[in-house]
Amino acid sequence: MSEPARPYTLVAELTYRCPLRCVYCSNPLDYGRHRDELDTETWLRVLGEAEELGVVQLNLTGGEPLVRDDLEAIIAEARRLDLYTNLITSGIPLRRERLARFRELGLDNVQISIQDTDAAGSERIAGRRSFDRKLLIAGWVKELGFPLTLNTVLHRENLDHVADIVALAEQLGADRLELANTQYLGWALPNRAALLPTQAQLTRAREVAAEARRRLRGRMEVLFVTPDYYTDLPKACMDGWGRRFIVLSPHGLVLPCHAAHSLPGLHFDSVKEKRLAEIWVDSAGFNAFRGEDWMPEPCRSCERRATDFGGCRCQAFHLTGNAAATDPTCHLSPDHGLIETARRTAAAATPAPFIYRTARRAG
Amino acid sequence: MISTESRPRLAAKARLRFDRKSSRYMLLYPERGLVLNPTAADVLQRCDGLRTVGSIVEELAQQYGHEVPAVAREVMTFLQTMTDRGLVHAEV
């Protein structure tokens, strides 16, 4: 195989610890088993290796990155390397002085998640009180001169509130609003029956978002990510496996996406043992689904194969048991019936109770 | 709308960075980046909120040895696109 292209973005999952218990958390179900988070020195080394390899964007995420007390050192090093650094946070364990310090150290952007437009709806998703605190912290972000991204994960309980979410984002002075429908992986898959919206909900919400995008053009960027369960075409997950993104897990595994280590039979390397450049080029896990050689039909001869790269490998595995299958969200997939059944269930269902994220659940 | 009197500046979320791999400037913003051609980079490096579009055009016309009207058309179209994308703010 030819040398892979450079990566552009390092997604630094600094920890799986988090004060929230969101029912759609993308962390692995067995996250409680993973211990021994990387130390500061290793993170700083890896940032340099990532920049050397071509990375220009750094997302500091988790879990909740604020629970690490070395975030200051990480931000300072990222700035020294001239990486564009985005802190993706619940905002919960944060003092104003600490946020001001991040500004001095050169943090570029703060992204805060809002679960819904009121305290009760938010707490139902996050499993604890957090809403008022988030609004307060979003205010600090703007007061301190940061650009603010507001992110809301959409599902059947808040999809009808998109107009109110837009209004809240405007009120908070957000520079960017990400309305991202739930991806049914991690904790969202066991909660799918409770979260998957109906087609009618989705169509209305998409229209509201499109109108907001036109009205707010040049002032607030409004993104709306449609759930692939309703597009009949797969997403170009991570812009293709091992093409542009590196995800580094809290304990050091270098991954093409944050769920890749849930795929059996793939070997991923750790930054504790190897340099990032070597892993990016040679890792068996990265090379497993690069290019087109791995593709089955109908992907192999499909004219969209260089557009969607066969979709999401994790979704293929978690729905069909085969990570090398065509993503079942594709209407050409032999397993597309699984998606159609989920959609029919969503249209008919009385929603199921939520399973909250917890470290005690067996993986 | 962008006019020759506008004083454009980069949006708070956007930052220029020279990229060694491509030997080009990039405009970085949350989760995205644009690889800039040399002219686009020359324009954005001058978007400091102080210079007017008119003065940016004159500087570049002189630097490239091109006619002012042609440079003006190119610069205005580019800055309008960047303004619509929320990456440049133009104060009149």
Interface residues (C-beta under 8 A of the other chain):
Chain A: R6 Y8 T9 G54 V56 Q57 N59 D82 Y84 N86 D108 N109 Q111 G145 F146 P147 T149 D175 R176 R217 G218 R219 M220 E221
Chain B: A11 A12 K13 R15 R17 D19 K21 M26 L28 Y29 P30 E31 G33 T83 D84 R85 G86 H89
